Amino acid sequence: MPHYMLSVHSVEGQVREPMTEQAMRRSHERLEAVEQEMKSSGMWVFSGRLHDADTATVVRAGGGRIVTTDGPFTESKDHLAGFYIVRADDLDAVLALAAQVTAAIDTPIEVRPFAATSGG
Amino acid sequence: MHPVGQDAIGRIFREEYGRSLAALIGVLGDIDVAEDALQEAYALALDKWSAEGLPPNPGGWITTTARNRAIDRLRRQTRERHLLSEAALLTRDDDPPPRGGAVPDDRLRLIFTCCHPALAAETQVALTLRLLGGLSTEQVARCFLVTEPAMAQRLVRAKRKIKAARIPYRIPADHELPDRLPPVLAVLYLIYTTGQSDQGRRDLCGEAIRLARVLATLMPDEGEVAGLLALLLLIESRRAARTRPDGGLVLLSEQDRGRWDRGLIAEGHAIVRRCLARDRPGPYQLQAAINAVHADAPTAADTDWSQIATLYDHLYGLVPTPVVALNRAIAIAEVRGPIVGLALIDPLGAELDQYYPFHAARADLLRRLDRRGEASAAYRRAAALAPAGPERDFLQRQPAH
């Protein structure tokens, strides 16, 4: 069955209005409901939330040696912040999940198909 | 049977293209495989039909031949039967595959795939024209004013995305329709206007109306589907009166209303009345109502322009674009005179400077005000911007005054 990644991106320096405790709890509940749905429908494969991009390290092979540098790979201001990996019959099923996730966390979700997967 | 010329065979293939391709995608599960199969059937038909004449059901022959060729080829490429099923890359309903000559009409499924929101709006129209309308890549490129290689690349990329992301090949569920329908309606309308602007593609008008009819049958509660159908029928009703024998354009006000198709008008009117009774107006329903007012007038002088201006007010409330503002101004000019119309039109110049109907409308009002030099200049500007065809020929005839 095809696999897709639903990814959430953070934008450096973007200040979001602080959420009230009630709004945060509500967002959390909605997200949990979506995740529960992913799991009970058998779509969920793996998911995770990442530390900030400034915790990243890049390792490069060049000139016969390995160079390790501090910081994220891309110069851009957008960084991967978290993701879900799901399996689904077609794109529409995944777009429906993405709609629920974005409604819960108020952040755009990028949906992208896997060309190949391995492992579980 | 009589041998058939190559032109006639090409015409039949263009007419049958969308229906055959949609059916083949349903069976073969892959757009590229279906397109290749159809191309192969075309080559066979050129040989066979030009020698032996047309088969009894050319459309059925094309689809069946293409399907059999594609399946033969897949079998040749792989002896393994299970690999055949790997060709089914598009998600489909569990409809049984067609048997014998009966070909289900899968065009609606194809149009919802082509107009999927995961594809850019321009790409949706390009795909629909190419796959359903049977236009060549070069013709689609011309509609978009881009080069053929650029359009080919866009189509290839779109088909790759449909396959990689598994954009489904099915008609959406009821609850998905509010999001999925507007792009389909926009695409059908554009197919109609493309056919209208190019004499060589007249069959696109019929194709747009046919698809709109199917859509209206399938979704009887969608006012905007009914509105689009009524709009197309009412525009189509004026087709015979719209062009001179030499292909030249006849303005609405100068058309021989006796040549309007009363059958299409009656059908369009009936739909507009049902829409009014439902009272959930949308942009297509309002445009259909405007055209219904024109159709009501026995002569151009009898046109109820104040009702048309009111309908344009509503339309501008829903769709506040400069083009709607221009049409509203033209209607108001008919009610309150060319000076008022010109005062409403002139400020739109900043946004509509590259839009030839803007200059044509301005030219007409200037002519009525006897400002001949300015009218000539505006007609020339309009003619320079208009695409080749009856509209441009009409505009080029004007500056001679």
Interface residues (C-beta under 8 A of the other chain):
Chain A: P2 Y4 D89 D90 L91 D92 L95 V111 R112 P113 A115
Chain B: T91 H116 A118 A164 A165 R166 I167 P168 P172 E176
